[in-house]
């Protein structure tokens, strides 16, 4: 089902963009996916955080960079019923909290943890904000994939923190929560600069990957990974917005 009103703990539930130019990013993603941006509240309270909507449903967030050391990136958040407990498990498993658990007004409680093999990932304990309200459709969050040179180390970390297990799906590695695939696990892309740390890629659905790649270039972005077919999954490409932030798009293969 595409419309959602909550997520099982351990499931990716939200993504947001940290960018040096929110106004330009809002124009770009608005034209690319048809998103409309809406402020999350008074800027003095929210730090300029805004919500992207598609057909009136929340699909992602966007915020300005908080300081010069913060990277411009799409971030993945995993749902939990206890953010403090997740951070404790992450620390015990060799990670560290880069954002300690904190309340975000009445929206929920968040944290960020980082692990040498597992990258940086957000943790979201919902209150008023339950997560993305529309998924698995063109213009909506469809997949989250961890790229790392140490898949075994990442698998051990996320098993300890969220109970995920590593599994094979059509020759690719995925994370399972119980019997459900909830994320991908892949090596680092070949074209990245040396020393790039592990990272989570956000993948959005679209109706025509080749057309979306072409439009991205027209709007001032880049094609980092040319469109290609993933057997029995769909047609996938890696793109970057005009600020250089990478994201994926996929046209899913219809079920047989």
KANOR-V79900 format. One line per field, one symbol per residue. ss: DSSP state (2 for helix, 1 for strand, 0 for the rest). psi: psi as a letter, one per 30 degrees, with the letter a starting at -180 (. if undefined). burial: + if it has 9 or more other ideal C-beta (glycine too) atoms within 8 Angstrom, else -. Layout:
ss = ???
psi = ???
burial = ???
//
This chain:
ss = 0010000000011111111002222222222220011110002222000111110011111111000000001111111000222222222200011111111100011111111000111111110000000110010011111110002222222222220011111001111110011111110000000000001111111000222222222200011111111100011111110000011111110000
psi = keklhlkkkgkkflklkkkfieeeeeeefeeefgkkkkkfakefefggklkkkkhgkkfllkllkflffkljlkkkkkklgjeeeeeeeeefggaljfjlkkkibgeakllklkkefgakklkjjkcejfakfklhlkglkflkkkkkfieeeeeeefeeefgkkklkjhflklkkjbfkkflljllkkegllkgklklkkkkkllfjeeeeeeeeeeggaljejlklkjkgdakklklklfggkkllkkjkkkk.
burial = ---+--+--++++++++++--+-+++-+++-++-+-+-++-----+--++++++--+++++++++------+-+++++++--+--++-+++-+-+-+---+-----+++++++++-++++++++++--+++++++-+-++++++++++-++-++++++++++-+-++----++++++----+++++-++--------+++++++++--+++++-+++-+-+-+++----+--+++++++++++-++++++++----
//
